[in-house]
């Protein structure tokens, strides 16, 4: 495990296996270079890329760090237009990793970063009751390309302090946050009540879709996490220094479960049901396994409509979803195995760079509708 940054901590360190002592933190000049008066490089976005390098984004800049040599191997283009990390607090994901049958070929890695603030002093000004509009744009970059570039897109509305969740279908849910201000105690206004669904597989300009709004402001200290049944648990929001219930935005103790569009009852017939007894719980790397499921649709299931995904639930705070990762596994065949029952031959991830060891939720997705997940362990 790698821990990067922190207040007045321009360094990173590796957390060793249990029973071993930490080595000293390693000075990281990149964090010194990306700080500013408002410290817009806290809670950096950190992802293990498919080439073994670590992607680190702070403020508006990004690098690829080789964790074995502790050398920056590539400085990536800056994401123009503003500041993306706390307290400007944009939101980010590593987009789903598409694997191939037999684990042939390289696996591309793409990062999506949305929102934040155009102003380096949004935190300072919010303390003076000046609340700048949040950014509305997104940047997307394939970090494994030889010469990566940011490709811009536009959300339906401005957002900072939001939460991004990878859904088992491969889409991205963006929700909560505010349209003006900054992270911090009472430093934001104009809650963003409307969730947005982002589909990375369609062309630019058609990727965003607004969904049903909530009535509960989810501002500073809100959180979201994907559940085993495909819903999203949404909780938190406390812009106050303490439990205060008569403020502009009271301390929020209610939790909600958000149902993405794939849980529409009209789509129920497409929803797969994994047979846990016919699906292995413990996985090795680069293995072909069988996943069995049943489905109620009348027409035969087509292989091009089937996906098998593995999801690592995130640890989410301050608009950063640590550890979140979604793998779209390589399929070899989908075969009927009885009335309404099918077996999928699928390849497990090739190595720990693609899929760090641990527990994952495994889903079967049929025509965009995921099953309930089952827990599997890969090591």
FENMO-V719856 format. One record per helix or strand of 3 or more residues. SS is the DSSP state (h for helix, s for strand). FROM is the first residue (numbers start at 1). TO is the last residue. If there is no record, write none. Layout:
# FENMO-V719856
ss = <SS & SS>
from = <FROM & FROM>
to = <TO & TO>
This chain:
# FENMO-V719856
ss = <s & s & h & s & s & s & s & s & h & s & h & s & s & s & s & s & s & s & s & s & s & s & h & h & h & s & h & s & s & s & s & s & s & s & s>
from = <2 & 11 & 29 & 45 & 53 & 61 & 71 & 91 & 101 & 110 & 122 & 137 & 151 & 163 & 172 & 178 & 188 & 196 & 208 & 222 & 232 & 256 & 261 & 265 & 276 & 288 & 303 & 306 & 315 & 320 & 325 & 330 & 341 & 358 & 374>
to = <4 & 14 & 34 & 48 & 58 & 66 & 76 & 94 & 103 & 114 & 126 & 142 & 154 & 166 & 175 & 181 & 191 & 198 & 210 & 226 & 236 & 258 & 263 & 270 & 278 & 294 & 305 & 312 & 317 & 322 & 328 & 336 & 347 & 366 & 378>
